[in-house]
Amino acid sequence: MNATKPMKESDSLPINNQLPKLFRRIVASKSTLFRNSDGTVAIETNDADLRADVTNLQASIAAAVNPSIDHEQRNAARDLLHGFTVELIEDVATAERAVAELTRRAKLSGCLAFDTETAVRSEFLTPVPVVFTKAGSIAKRQPKTGVAGYALNPRKSRVRLIQAYAGGRQVALFDMSKLAPSVIAPLLQDVPALAAFNAVFDAKFLLSDGYAEPTPRIYDVMTAMRLINGSRDNMAKSAMTLLGIEVPKGLGASDWHRQNLNQDQLDYAAIDALITFWLWEKQRDLLDDVDEHAQSLSDDLIVPVARMELAGLPISRERHTSKVAHWQSSLADAQKDLASATKSQLRDIPTSRQVCAYLEGTLSADNLEAWPRTKKNEQLCTDQKALKNHGADIPGIPELLTVRAWAKALSTYGDNLAQHIDDDDRIRSSFLIAGARTGRFSSRNVNLQNQPKRGKLLAGFRDIFAAKPGHIIISADYSQIELRIAAELSGDTEMREAFRQRIDLHTRTASLLTTDEPTREDRTLAKAANFGLLYGSGVRGFRNFAKATYGLDLTHNDADELISDFFAAYPELHRWRFRQERETRRDGVVSTLGGRRWDFSWRSHTADDKGFDDLENWQINDWLDGYERNFALNHPIQGVAAEVIGVALCYVDKALRHLPARIVATVHDELVIECANNPDTVRAVRRNLNARMTRAWLEFFPDAPWRGVVDITQGPSWGEQEKT
């Protein structure tokens, strides 16, 4: 690098102009700046001049990269706290008095709102890397894995503050670095209810740090926002939406390990407790009894999900490394096949532009005319769906799809997965209660909802999730629950009778659509019909679904005839779909049995919104109203499935507490258990799974067929499962 004039704090160039230039040099030189726990910064670089400049501008850099709030935010925080007393509590006597007062107030207001601030444990304090943009600004998205995520990891951090508010004019901040968990136990057990924002996070830390397990209901005011405006917003957005309050959030990632917390940090912590309480109050005004029931189903999951996340899903590093090596070899072979099939026009992992150019030079005039194009610039579509549906007979396209599949496997399940493995060889994903708008779980920090189960390329992938020595994995999955729910909601006689006789519904559908003795291919066609037509697909949508999901090539007439035959076989299901569409379109709302409602106006549009000009005439009214026909059919089924597995998870968590077994994951309609591998324990776990999951099903459908509703398998890993 060319020599540069050394920078120093006294240079005439303003500091805010010097720093972007310095940060650009850090990016260009591939150096790394670190933020230390004491607030200073350090740099890892081979550039001596750059190191000297970082040293000279140490104070300014530290001020820029360490979380802080400006004068305006500080004033806003003080305005919010005007009239309130914020008390930092550091001794037992004061804590006991504050606990007694908070408990008294909670019994008057009905709730105690609490929040936690967490600090990295001393033994894990490590410099945290700071990421910059090429333009020289601090990136909005900073790393959250590795050392950067320690403050959010209960195994690496501890509770520093517990802030609590139950009404009145005082907010209590308990400094748990100086107090024992037992001191605040009454706040977690002797109040009418608790409220928290993102309650699973707080519950995990409480359980991990040895606090009393909360026994009152915990209202999660974050997930309750789903029932108010369909969102799952952060605290700042929720506060603005319901309270009209702008919350200063600049100090969330600050150093809570420091011995003496500053006033800005204390104010920030106090505001979180106040906002949580005010959101809880406002939500009680907005939610009716139906909403409250739906929210109670979500809130019941908080502690069981916290326990599940703490347990973590076991993973074998050796098996994972072996899989990755196989994928790398397979990708290299696939790339050779691609180059050969396209005469080297496509190599490595081609860009969309390169694929587009290849198609333009390869397709016939008729195929070029029929090929789908992007709305934005009328370019040929090169996504997975377009290539799979239209490119099967185009030289090189099957090979390209294989290259993409292996590349995706490596990017998603290779190093990205490995960096989330904890030092005890477990993956601790975050399971988001009501993460999907149907109420289904979603997950992040490894999305366990999309770990491959089967498929031509990734068969056997789940074998990497192997139980620890002396243990096995037991999987309990609801059998065809979406079809069972559809049968019960519609009252379809044919479907209900098939389940009552414990007949596989895909086989039953195949016998109604094809022959009395259907083949394996007939069953695959029936499976496509059962799942493809349940949620409102028309002829084109069904053809695309059958092709993309099951590899079935259906003509327009074949699909049309199959749809007619399907609903002739299940007439009550057909009538339910029409009735459901009519009523939800009229009411503007769709609901589950548990009361989770979706108001279509939450996604309404105006004629000025982007996309309006692309609509067909028949689509305009629904688009303006936010109405989605397929979701109107999907939500009552998927949403109830979510409610059933949620209730089951709560029952199973409670039932397994006295056994050497624990829930380590939930995926769709499945519970995954790690269990000690001895006959008595295995029998007890299987018996509890069957009984508790069946009970959850019957709570929603007391007259439904229930024998065979739960499939239970076991094996050495999540992928190696057998019925016994």
C-alpha positions in Angstrom: 0.0 0.0 0.0 1.3 3.5 -0.8 2.3 5.5 2.2 -0.3 7.9 3.6 0.1 10.9 5.8 -0.5 9.7 9.4 -3.8 10.8 10.9 -4.2 12.3 14.3 -6.9 13.7 16.5 -5.6 17.3 15.9 -5.7 17.2 12.1 -7.6 20.0 10.5 -9.9 17.6 8.7 -13.0 17.0 10.9 -13.0 13.7 12.7 -16.4 12.7 11.1 -14.7 13.1 7.7 -11.5 11.3 8.6 -13.2 8.2 9.9 -14.9 7.1 6.7 -11.6 7.4 4.8 -9.9 5.3 7.5 -12.8 2.7 7.5 -12.5 2.4 3.7 -8.8 1.7 4.1 -9.6 -1.0 6.6 -12.0 -2.7 4.1 -9.6 -2.3 1.1 -6.7 -3.8 3.0 -8.9 -6.7 4.3 -8.0 -5.8 7.8 -10.3 -6.2 10.8 -11.1 -3.7 13.5 -12.2 -5.1 16.9 -14.2 -3.5 19.7 -12.8 -4.5 23.1 -14.9 -5.0 26.3 -13.3 -2.0 27.9 -14.5 0.3 25.1 -11.2 0.6 23.3 -10.5 -0.7 19.8 -7.8 -2.7 18.2 -6.9 -3.6 14.6 -5.6 -6.8 13.0 -3.6 -5.7 10.0 -0.3 -6.0 8.1 -0.4 -2.3 7.3 1.8 -0.4 9.8 0.5 3.0 8.7 -3.1 1.9 9.2 -2.2 0.5 12.6 -0.6 3.8 13.6 -3.6 5.8 12.4 -6.0 3.6 14.4 -3.8 4.2 17.4 -3.8 8.0 16.8 -7.6 8.1 16.3 -8.4 5.6 19.1 -10.8 7.8 21.0 -12.8 8.9 18.0 -13.0 5.4 16.5 -14.1 4.0 19.9 -16.8 6.7 20.1 -18.0 5.8 16.6 -18.1 2.0 16.9 -19.3 1.6 20.5 -23.1 1.7 21.0 -24.3 5.1 22.2 -27.1 7.6 22.0 -26.9 11.2 20.9 -28.1 14.3 22.7 -31.5 14.1 21.0 -32.1 10.5 22.0 -30.9 11.2 25.6 -33.4 14.0 25.9 -36.1 11.7 24.5 -35.3 9.0 27.1 -35.5 11.6 29.9 -38.8 12.9 28.6 -40.2 9.3 28.7 -39.0 8.9 32.3 -40.2 12.3 33.5 -42.1 11.8 36.7 -40.6 8.3 37.3 -38.0 7.2 39.7 -35.4 4.8 38.4 -33.8 2.9 41.3 -30.7 0.7 40.8 -30.8 -2.0 43.5 -27.5 -3.6 44.6 -28.1 -4.9 48.1 -30.3 -7.5 49.6 -32.3 -5.4 52.0 -33.3 -2.8 49.4 -34.1 -5.7 47.0 -36.4 -7.4 49.4 -38.3 -4.1 50.0 -38.6 -3.4 46.3 -39.8 -7.0 45.6 -42.5 -6.7 48.2 -43.7 -3.3 46.8 -43.6 -4.6 43.2 -45.6 -7.7 44.2 -48.2 -5.5 46.0 -48.5 -3.3 42.9 -48.7 -6.2 40.5 -51.7 -7.6 42.5 -53.4 -4.2 42.0 -52.5 -3.7 38.3 -52.8 -7.4 37.3 -49.3 -7.7 35.9 -45.6 -7.2 36.5 -43.6 -6.3 33.3 -40.0 -7.3 33.3 -37.0 -7.3 31.0 -33.4 -8.5 31.2 -30.0 -7.1 30.1 -27.3 -9.7 29.7 -23.5 -9.5 30.0 -20.9 -11.8 28.6 -19.3 -13.8 31.3 -15.7 -12.8 32.1 -14.2 -16.0 30.9 -15.7 -15.4 27.4 -14.9 -11.8 27.0 -13.3 -11.5 23.5 -12.8 -8.6 21.1 -15.8 -8.3 18.8 -15.2 -7.6 15.1 -16.8 -4.5 13.5 -18.0 -4.6 9.9 -17.9 -1.6 7.6 -19.3 -0.9 4.2 -17.1 -0.2 1.2 -18.3 3.4 1.4 -16.7 3.7 4.9 -19.7 3.7 7.1 -20.5 1.3 9.9 -22.6 -1.5 8.5 -26.2 -1.6 9.9 -26.0 -5.4 10.1 -23.2 -6.4 12.5 -22.2 -10.0 13.1 -24.4 -12.0 15.5 -22.6 -15.3 15.4 -19.4 -16.4 17.1 -18.0 -13.9 19.7 -20.4 -11.2 18.4 -23.3 -13.3 19.6 -22.0 -14.2 23.0 -24.2 -11.6 24.8 -27.3 -13.4 23.4 -26.1 -16.8 24.3 -27.2 -18.1 27.7 -24.2 -20.5 27.8 -21.7 -17.6 27.4 -23.6 -14.8 29.2 -25.5 -14.1 32.4 -28.3 -11.8 33.5 -26.8 -8.5 34.6 -30.0 -6.5 35.1 -33.6 -7.4 35.7 -35.8 -4.4 35.3 -39.4 -4.5 36.7 -42.4 -2.3 36.7 -46.0 -3.0 37.9 -47.5 0.5 37.9 -46.9 3.6 40.0 -44.0 5.9 39.6 -41.0 3.7 40.3 -39.0 1.4 38.0 -36.7 -1.1 39.8 -33.5 -2.2 38.3 -32.0 -5.2 40.1 -28.2 -5.6 39.6 -27.9 -9.4 39.5 -24.1 -9.3 39.6 -24.6 -8.4 43.2 -27.8 -10.3 44.1 -28.7 -13.9 44.3 -31.5 -15.2 42.0 -33.5 -16.3 45.1 -34.0 -12.6 46.1 -36.3 -11.9 43.2 -38.0 -15.3 43.2 -41.4 -13.8 44.4 -41.5 -11.6 41.3 -41.5 -14.8 39.1 -43.9 -16.8 41.2 -46.1 -14.6 43.5 -47.6 -12.1 41.0 -50.9 -12.6 39.0 -49.1 -12.4 35.6 -45.9 -11.4 34.0 -45.3 -9.5 30.7 -42.2 -9.5 28.6 -41.2 -8.5 25.1 -39.7 -11.6 23.3 -40.3 -13.6 26.4 -38.6 -16.8 25.3 -35.3 -14.9 25.3 -35.7 -13.7 28.9 -37.1 -17.1 30.0 -34.0 -18.9 28.6 -31.6 -16.7 30.6 -33.6 -17.1 33.8 -33.7 -20.9 33.5 -30.0 -21.1 32.5 -28.9 -18.8 35.4 -30.7 -20.8 38.0 -33.6 -18.5 38.7 -37.0 -19.8 39.8 -39.0 -21.0 36.9 -41.9 -18.5 36.3 -45.2 -20.0 37.3 -47.7 -17.2 36.4 -48.7 -16.7 32.8 -46.2 -14.7 30.9 -47.8 -12.4 28.3 -45.5 -12.0 25.4 -46.4 -8.5 24.1 -44.3 -9.1 21.0 -46.2 -12.2 19.7 -49.5 -10.5 20.7 -48.9 -7.9 18.0 -49.7 -10.6 15.5 -53.3 -10.4 16.7 -53.5 -6.6 16.5 -52.0 -5.8 13.1 -50.5 -9.0 11.8 -46.9 -8.0 12.4 -44.2 -9.4 14.6 -42.4 -6.1 15.0 -39.6 -5.1 17.4 -40.2 -3.1 20.5 -39.6 0.3 18.8 -42.1 -0.3 16.0 -44.6 -1.8 18.4 -44.3 1.2 20.7 -44.8 3.6 17.8 -47.8 1.6 16.5 -49.7 1.2 19.7 -48.4 4.0 21.9 -47.2 6.6 19.5 -43.9 6.6 21.4 -40.5 6.7 19.8 -38.2 4.5 21.8 -34.4 5.3 21.9 -32.8 1.9 21.2 -29.1 2.8 20.6 -27.8 1.2 23.8 -29.2 -2.3 23.4 -25.8 -3.8 22.3 -23.8 -1.7 24.8 -21.4 -3.3 27.3 -23.5 -4.6 30.2 -20.4 -6.2 31.7 -18.9 -3.0 32.9 -18.7 -2.7 36.6 -20.5 0.7 36.8 -23.3 1.1 34.4 -23.8 4.7 33.1 -27.0 6.7 33.4 -27.9 6.2 29.7 -27.8 2.5 30.2 -30.0 2.7 33.3 -32.5 4.9 31.5 -32.6 2.5 28.5 -33.2 -0.5 30.8 -36.0 1.3 32.7 -37.7 2.4 29.5 -37.9 -1.2 28.3 -39.8 -2.3 31.4 -42.2 0.7 31.1 -42.9 0.2 27.4 -43.6 -3.5 28.0 -46.1 -2.7 30.7 -47.8 0.0 28.6 -48.0 -2.4 25.6 -49.6 -5.0 27.9 -52.2 -2.5 29.1 -53.0 -1.3 25.6 -53.3 -4.9 24.3 -55.8 -5.7 27.0 -58.0 -2.9 25.6 -57.6 -4.1 22.0 -57.9 -7.9 22.3 -61.3 -9.5 22.8 -61.9 -12.9 24.5 -61.3 -14.8 21.2 -57.9 -13.0 20.7 -57.0 -13.6 24.4 -57.6 -17.3 23.9 -55.4 -17.4 20.8 -52.7 -15.5 22.7 -52.9 -17.8 25.7 -52.1 -20.8 23.4 -48.9 -18.9 22.3 -48.0 -17.8 25.8 -48.3 -21.3 27.2 -45.4 -22.2 24.9 -42.9 -19.7 26.4 -41.2 -21.9 29.1 -41.4 -25.2 27.1 -39.8 -23.5 24.1 -37.1 -21.9 26.3 -36.3 -25.3 27.7 -36.2 -26.8 24.2 -33.8 -24.1 22.9 -31.5 -24.6 25.9 -31.4 -28.3 25.3 -30.3 -28.0 21.6 -30.3 -30.5 18.8 -27.2 -32.8 18.9 -25.1 -32.9 15.8 -22.1 -35.0 14.8 -19.2 -32.8 13.5 -17.6 -35.9 11.9 -20.8 -36.8 9.9 -21.3 -33.1 8.9 -17.7 -32.8 7.7 -18.1 -36.0 5.7 -21.3 -34.7 4.1 -19.7 -31.4 3.2 -16.8 -33.2 1.5 -19.2 -35.3 -0.5 -21.1 -32.2 -1.6 -17.9 -30.4 -2.7 -16.9 -33.4 -4.8 -20.4 -33.7 -6.2 -20.5 -29.9 -7.1 -17.2 -30.3 -8.9 -18.5 -33.2 -10.9 -21.8 -31.3 -11.7 -19.8 -28.3 -12.9 -17.8 -30.5 -15.3 -21.1 -32.0 -16.6 -22.5 -28.4 -17.0 -19.5 -27.3 -19.0 -19.7 -30.4 -21.2 -23.5 -30.1 -21.8 -23.2 -26.4 -22.8 -19.9 -26.6 -24.7 -18.3 -24.5 -22.0 -20.8 -21.6 -22.4 -21.8 -22.1 -18.8 -19.1 -22.8 -16.2 -18.7 -22.9 -12.4 -21.8 -21.3 -10.9 -23.2 -19.1 -13.7 -24.8 -15.8 -13.0 -28.4 -15.0 -14.0 -27.1 -12.8 -16.8 -24.9 -15.6 -18.2 -27.8 -18.1 -18.0 -30.1 -15.6 -19.7 -27.6 -15.1 -22.5 -27.2 -18.8 -22.9 -31.0 -19.3 -23.2 -31.3 -16.5 -25.7 -28.7 -18.3 -27.9 -30.1 -21.8 -27.4 -33.9 -21.6 -27.4 -35.9 -21.9 -30.5 -38.0 -18.9 -31.6 -41.2 -20.5 -30.3 -39.6 -21.5 -27.0 -38.1 -18.1 -26.6 -41.6 -16.5 -27.1 -43.2 -18.9 -24.5 -40.4 -18.6 -21.9 -41.6 -16.6 -18.8 -40.0 -13.1 -18.4 -39.4 -10.8 -15.4 -42.0 -8.0 -14.9 -39.3 -5.4 -14.2 -37.3 -5.5 -17.4 -38.8 -8.3 -19.5 -35.7 -10.4 -19.2 -35.9 -14.2 -19.4 -36.6 -15.7 -16.0 -33.7 -17.9 -14.8 -35.0 -18.8 -11.4 -35.5 -22.4 -10.2 -39.2 -22.6 -11.0 -38.8 -21.3 -14.6 -35.8 -23.6 -15.3 -37.5 -26.6 -13.8 -40.9 -26.1 -15.5 -39.6 -25.0 -18.9 -36.1 -26.2 -19.3 -36.2 -30.0 -18.8 -35.4 -30.6 -22.5 -32.9 -27.7 -23.0 -29.3 -28.9 -23.1 -27.4 -27.9 -20.0 -30.5 -26.8 -17.9 -30.8 -30.1 -15.9 -27.1 -29.9 -15.3 -27.4 -26.3 -14.2 -30.2 -27.2 -11.7 -27.9 -29.8 -10.3 -25.0 -27.4 -9.9 -27.3 -24.9 -8.1 -28.6 -27.6 -5.8 -25.1 -28.6 -4.7 -24.0 -25.0 -4.4 -27.1 -24.2 -2.2 -26.4 -27.3 -0.1 -22.9 -26.1 0.6 -23.9 -22.5 1.3 -26.8 -23.3 3.5 -25.8 -26.5 5.2 -22.0 -26.3 5.0 -19.9 -23.7 6.8 -23.0 -21.7 7.6 -24.3 -24.6 9.6 -20.9 -25.4 11.2 -20.5 -21.9 12.7 -23.6 -22.4 14.7 -22.4 -25.6 16.4 -21.8 -25.0 20.1 -18.8 -26.3 21.9 -20.9 -29.2 23.3 -21.8 -30.3 19.7 -25.3 -29.0 19.7 -27.2 -26.5 17.6 -29.4 -24.2 19.5 -31.8 -22.7 17.0 -34.3 -19.9 18.0 -37.9 -21.1 17.6 -40.2 -18.2 17.0 -43.6 -18.7 18.4 -46.2 -17.5 15.8 -43.2 -16.7 13.6 -45.5 -17.3 10.6 -48.8 -15.5 10.3 -50.7 -18.8 10.5 -49.3 -19.2 14.0 -46.8 -21.8 12.9 -43.3 -21.8 14.3 -40.5 -20.3 12.3 -36.8 -20.6 13.3 -33.6 -18.8 12.8 -29.9 -19.0 13.7 -30.2 -22.3 11.8 -33.6 -22.7 10.3 -34.5 -26.2 11.5 -37.8 -26.0 9.6 -36.1 -26.5 6.3 -33.4 -29.1 7.1 -33.7 -31.6 4.2 -35.5 -34.9 5.0 -35.5 -36.6 1.7 -34.7 -35.9 -2.0 -32.5 -37.2 -4.7 -29.5 -35.1 -3.7 -29.7 -34.6 0.0 -31.1 -38.0 1.1 -29.6 -38.9 4.5 -28.7 -35.3 5.4 -30.5 -35.6 8.8 -28.2 -38.4 9.8 -25.8 -35.7 10.9 -28.1 -34.9 13.8 -27.0 -37.9 15.9 -27.8 -38.6 19.5 -25.0 -38.5 22.1 -23.5 -41.8 23.4 -26.1 -43.7 25.4 -29.0 -41.9 23.8 -31.3 -42.2 20.9 -33.5 -39.8 18.9 -37.3 -40.4 19.0 -39.5 -38.6 16.5 -43.2 -38.2 17.0 -45.1 -36.8 14.0 -48.8 -36.2 13.5 -49.9 -38.4 10.6 -51.4 -36.4 7.7 -52.7 -33.8 10.1 -53.5 -31.2 7.5 -55.7 -33.6 5.7 -57.3 -34.8 9.0 -58.1 -31.2 9.9 -59.6 -30.6 6.4 -61.7 -33.6 6.9 -63.0 -32.4 10.3 -63.6 -28.8 9.2 -65.5 -29.8 6.1 -67.2 -32.9 7.6 -66.3 -34.8 4.5 -67.7 -38.3 5.0 -65.3 -40.1 2.6 -62.2 -38.6 4.2 -63.3 -39.1 7.8 -64.2 -42.7 7.2 -60.8 -43.4 5.6 -59.1 -42.1 8.7 -61.5 -44.0 11.0 -60.5 -47.2 9.2 -56.8 -46.1 9.4 -56.5 -46.1 5.6 -53.7 -44.0 4.2 -55.5 -41.1 2.6 -53.1 -40.8 -0.3 -53.8 -44.5 -1.2 -57.5 -43.9 -0.7 -57.5 -40.9 -3.0 -55.5 -42.9 -5.6 -58.1 -45.6 -5.6 -60.9 -43.1 -6.1 -59.1 -41.3 -8.9 -57.4 -44.2 -10.7 -58.0 -47.9 -10.0 -59.0 -50.0 -7.0 -55.4 -51.3 -6.7 -53.3 -48.1 -7.2 -49.6 -48.3 -8.1 -46.9 -46.3 -6.4 -47.1 -43.8 -9.3 -50.9 -43.5 -8.7 -50.3 -42.8 -5.0 -47.8 -40.0 -5.9 -50.4 -38.5 -8.2 -53.0 -38.7 -5.4 -50.5 -37.1 -3.0 -50.1 -34.2 -5.4 -53.9 -33.8 -5.6 -54.4 -34.0 -1.8 -51.9 -31.3 -1.0 -52.1 -29.3 -4.2 -55.9 -28.9 -4.3 -56.5 -28.5 -0.5 -55.5 -24.8 -0.6 -57.2 -23.6 -3.7 -54.9 -24.3 -6.7 -56.5 -23.9 -10.1 -55.4 -25.9 -13.2 -52.2 -23.9 -13.8 -51.2 -23.7 -10.2 -51.9 -27.4 -9.7 -49.8 -28.3 -12.8 -46.9 -26.2 -11.6 -47.2 -27.7 -8.0 -47.3 -31.3 -9.3 -44.3 -30.7 -11.5 -42.1 -28.8 -9.0 -42.9 -31.0 -6.0 -43.5 -34.4 -7.4 -42.0 -34.3 -10.9 -45.3 -34.9 -12.6 -46.0 -33.6 -16.1 -49.7 -33.0 -16.5 -51.4 -31.6 -19.5 -54.0 -28.9 -19.0 -56.8 -31.3 -19.7 -55.3 -34.0 -17.4 -55.1 -31.5 -14.6 -58.6 -30.2 -15.2 -60.1 -33.7 -15.3 -58.2 -34.7 -12.1 -59.5 -31.6 -10.2 -63.1 -32.5 -11.2 -62.6 -36.1 -10.2 -61.0 -35.1 -6.9 -63.9 -32.9 -5.8 -66.4 -35.4 -7.0 -64.7 -37.9 -4.7 -64.7 -35.4 -1.7 -67.9 -33.3 -2.3 -68.2 -32.0 1.3 -64.6 -30.7 1.1 -65.5 -29.0 -2.2 -68.5 -27.3 -0.6 -66.5 -26.2 2.4 -64.0 -24.5 0.2 -66.7 -22.5 -1.5 -68.4 -21.7 1.8 -65.0 -20.6 3.3 -64.3 -18.4 0.4 -67.7 -16.8 0.5 -67.7 -16.1 4.2 -64.1 -14.8 4.5 -64.6 -12.5 1.5 -67.8 -11.2 3.1 -66.3 -10.7 6.6 -62.8 -9.7 5.6 -61.4 -12.0 8.3 -60.3 -15.7 8.5 -59.9 -17.5 11.8 -58.7 -20.8 13.4 -60.5 -22.9 15.9 -58.2 -21.5 18.6 -59.2 -17.9 17.7 -56.1 -16.8 15.7 -57.6 -14.3 13.3 -56.2 -12.7 10.2 -57.7 -9.4 9.0 -57.2 -9.1 5.3 -57.2 -5.3 5.6 -53.8 -5.6 7.2 -52.4 -6.1 3.7 -54.7 -3.9 1.8 -53.4 -1.7 -1.0 -54.4 1.5 -2.9 -54.4 2.2 -6.6 -51.2 4.2 -6.2 -49.2 1.2 -4.8 -46.6 -0.5 -6.8 -48.0 -3.5 -8.7 -51.4 -2.1 -9.4 -50.8 -1.7 -13.1 -49.8 -5.3 -13.5 -53.2 -6.7 -12.2 -55.9 -8.3 -14.3 -59.3 -6.8 -13.9 -60.6 -9.7 -11.8 -57.7 -9.3 -9.4 -58.2 -5.6 -8.5 -60.8 -5.8 -5.8 -59.1 -8.5 -3.9 -55.8 -6.7 -4.1 -57.2 -3.5 -2.9 -58.9 -5.3 0.0 -55.9 -7.4 0.8 -58.0 -10.5 0.3 -56.1 -13.8 -0.5 -58.3 -16.7 -1.5 -55.7 -19.3 -1.0 -54.8 -18.0 2.5 -58.5 -18.0 3.4 -58.4 -21.8 2.7 -54.9 -22.3 4.2 -55.2 -20.5 7.5 -57.9 -22.5 9.2 -56.0 -25.7 8.4 -52.3 -24.7 9.0 -53.3 -22.5 11.9 -55.1 -25.3 13.7 -52.2 -27.6 13.0 -50.0 -25.1 14.7 -52.3 -24.9 17.7 -52.4 -28.7 18.0 -48.6 -29.2 17.9 -48.2 -26.3 20.4 -50.6 -27.8 22.9 -48.9 -31.1 22.4 -45.5 -29.6 23.0 -46.6 -28.2 26.3 -48.1 -31.5 27.5 -45.0 -33.5 26.4 -42.6 -31.0 28.0 -44.4 -31.5 31.3 -44.6 -35.3 31.0 -40.9 -35.8 30.3 -39.5 -33.8 33.2 -39.2 -36.8 35.4 -37.5 -38.9 32.7 -34.0 -38.7 31.2 -35.4 -37.3 28.0 -36.0 -33.9 26.6 -37.5 -32.2 23.5 -34.7 -30.9 21.3 -36.7 -29.6 18.3 -40.1 -29.2 16.7 -40.4 -29.1 13.0 -43.9 -28.6 11.4 -46.0 -31.3 13.1 -43.2 -33.2 14.6 -41.5 -33.3 18.0 -37.9 -34.5 18.2 -36.8 -36.1 21.5 -33.4 -37.1 22.8 -33.8 -40.0 25.1 -31.6 -42.2 27.3 -31.3 -45.5 25.5 -32.7 -48.0 28.0 -35.9 -50.0 27.4 -37.9 -48.7 30.3 -37.2 -45.0 29.5 -37.8 -45.5 25.8 -41.2 -47.2 26.5 -42.2 -44.5 28.9 -41.3 -41.7 26.4 -43.1 -43.4 23.6 -46.2 -43.9 25.8 -46.2 -40.3 26.9 -45.8 -39.0 23.4 -48.7 -41.0 22.0 -51.0 -40.2 24.9 -50.2 -36.4 25.2 -50.2 -35.8 21.4 -53.4 -37.7 21.0 -54.9 -35.7 23.8 -54.0 -32.4 22.2 -55.6 -33.6 18.9 -58.8 -34.5 20.7 -59.0 -31.2 22.5 -59.6 -29.5 19.1 -61.6 -32.4 17.5 -63.2 -34.5 20.2 -65.3 -36.6 17.8 -62.5 -37.1 15.3 -60.8 -40.5 14.5 -57.8 -40.6 16.7 -56.2 -44.1 16.4 -53.0 -43.8 14.4 -52.9 -40.0 14.6 -49.3 -40.1 15.9 -46.5 -41.8 14.1 -43.5 -42.6 16.4 -40.1 -43.7 15.2 -36.7 -44.0 16.8 -33.1 -44.4 15.9 -29.5 -43.3 16.5 -30.0 -40.0 14.6 -32.9 -37.8 13.4 -32.4 -39.2 9.9 -32.0 -42.9 10.8 -35.5 -43.6 12.1 -37.5 -46.8 12.2 -40.9 -47.8 13.5 -40.6 -50.4 16.2 
